[in-house]
Amino acid sequence: MEIRFSHVSGLGLNDLSFVIPKGEITGIYGDKGKELLTLLSLQEESKGIIYFNKIRKLKRNSYLFRKDIGLVRERFEKQFAIDGVYEYFVYYIRYHKIKVKDVTKKIKDAVKLVGLSVAILERKFSTLTYSEEKLLSLALALLSNPKVLLLEEPFRGYDINNKKRVSRILYKLQEKYQKTIVIYSSDSNTLYQYTTNLIVLNKDKVVLEGKSKDLFFESDFFSSKTLERPEIVAFIRLVKEKTGIDLPRRADVKDVIKDVYWNAR
Amino acid sequence: MNLLEISNLTIGPFNKFSLGFKANSFSIIVGSNNSGKTLLIKVLSGLVSTKNKVLYNDKALENYLGTALNKDIVVILDDFSFTFETVIDEIRYPLEQCEEDDMTINKLVKDIGKDMKITNILNKNIAELNFYEKLRVVLAANLVSSPKILLIDDPAKFLNRYEKEELVSIFNHLQTMGMTIIMTSSSLEETIYTVNSTLYILDNGKIISSGDIFEVLSNDSLINKAGLELPFMVDLSVKLKYYNLVDKIFLNPVRLVDTIWK
């Protein structure tokens, strides 16, 4: 689903105009990124014009779009006072009126998809670790098969294996199922690594919109504490500036090291 | 002698696990998800009962329940709860419970406010604060009564780079004032900003490496095997060392480039 904002204001953000393309991973960078995710989720009122797949969102039809949007916050906050993991999933399906043929199978598949063992369904939320809870919150959001997935800091707090797992899931959702994925992160390294498009906010405005790689390499906007250039990009630019050597625009440190080796005699 | 010590503990992922912490040390325990970090903090603080497997001053922690445990050892987990509306009331509360006089309380609150760099928010409403500010309010309220040991579970998880750097410098400052600090982390990023600290790598209930920060970080394959990522500049330096392009770890990219392309 393509999302287009035209002169939208709300939650302290002003006059936002941008396009989030369908079937790609778009990053949001900048102080008020969390608020922008909330506006995108249609959970809060905003002024201005919003299109989903070229259809204008109005008051009376907005529920139709809201249904297609899944929002996953950085920290999972339980919506219902149920401690058993399996019971929680069952209640979630019922509350959100998600159409499911075989509930148990659906829940087991969702848990397996995020790389957890089905044994976790027997446990209680109060015994889960941070990463287990975070993975489960992604599994919950995927139950309703949303067309748009809005993710707040989806990688923070994970080790290498969980980062790889979550990135594999996101790439699959994007490539195979053409989902629109939006990631907010306060870490430019994360956005550089996982997103293809980027929307950059400064104070209450959109200041940049385009391909993540191009913007991070070419824009002069990234020179403050709140808007930083990714470390790998800063390094490649530094090498160019000091030695005149043009290293390729890599995403992985390992590749940069090889490039440095070949260029340092 | 160790100030705090685990001896031969078997619980969760830990099997016959022993580990000691010296007085006035700053220990950072880094591990992947589910490696046992939170459990370790709970065990060390006495929140999880271990039947005399944790020793404080060579005596089982159980001997101190209710007395020294309240005073000497504070533990901060990652869910904060506050009793009062304003920062200053929250920090005053533990001292008021100890029936200190008002003048002493005011002085101690002022001092801890300075140490935690929250002097400018003392009169604010806690609800208006961001995560990093709340974290320092929790620290202030816990440390204002001068405990001996601070146990803290992954405080840097939700912080940006600059906040991480400042937080560990605050801990380094506490260490110079005589405190013993044991913190866990899910990332190695903040370790490089510390001085005079010991790094432990926890992997599924086992300490697989420990010692000086940069010595531990130099073993990149072990770090990766534990599911952890090296900070960018460390990673770059360590790998370029293999190619004999540099001979030490550089944290400053300009110096690294100058060294490679002399």
Boltz contact constraints between the chains, C-beta under 6 A:
constraints:
  - contact:
      token1: [A, 129]
      token2: [B, 34]
      max_distance: 6.0
  - contact:
      token1: [A, 131]
      token2: [B, 33]
      max_distance: 6.0
  - contact:
      token1: [A, 157]
      token2: [B, 157]
      max_distance: 6.0
  - contact:
      token1: [A, 157]
      token2: [B, 186]
      max_distance: 6.0
  - contact:
      token1: [A, 159]
      token2: [B, 32]
      max_distance: 6.0
  - contact:
      token1: [A, 159]
      token2: [B, 33]
      max_distance: 6.0
  - contact:
      token1: [A, 159]
      token2: [B, 227]
      max_distance: 6.0
  - contact:
      token1: [A, 160]
      token2: [B, 227]
      max_distance: 6.0
  - contact:
      token1: [A, 160]
      token2: [B, 229]
      max_distance: 6.0
  - contact:
      token1: [A, 161]
      token2: [B, 227]
      max_distance: 6.0
  - contact:
      token1: [A, 162]
      token2: [B, 33]
      max_distance: 6.0
  - contact:
      token1: [A, 186]
      token2: [B, 160]
      max_distance: 6.0
  - contact:
      token1: [A, 225]
      token2: [B, 162]
      max_distance: 6.0
  - contact:
      token1: [A, 231]
      token2: [B, 232]
      max_distance: 6.0
  - contact:
      token1: [A, 235]
      token2: [B, 253]
      max_distance: 6.0
  - contact:
      token1: [A, 238]
      token2: [B, 253]
      max_distance: 6.0
  - contact:
      token1: [A, 238]
      token2: [B, 257]
      max_distance: 6.0
  - contact:
      token1: [A, 239]
      token2: [B, 257]
      max_distance: 6.0
  - contact:
      token1: [A, 242]
      token2: [B, 257]
      max_distance: 6.0
  - contact:
      token1: [A, 243]
      token2: [B, 261]
      max_distance: 6.0
  - contact:
      token1: [A, 253]
      token2: [B, 235]
      max_distance: 6.0
  - contact:
      token1: [A, 257]
      token2: [B, 239]
      max_distance: 6.0
  - contact:
      token1: [A, 261]
      token2: [B, 243]
      max_distance: 6.0
  - contact:
      token1: [A, 264]
      token2: [B, 245]
      max_distance: 6.0
  - contact:
      token1: [A, 264]
      token2: [B, 260]
      max_distance: 6.0
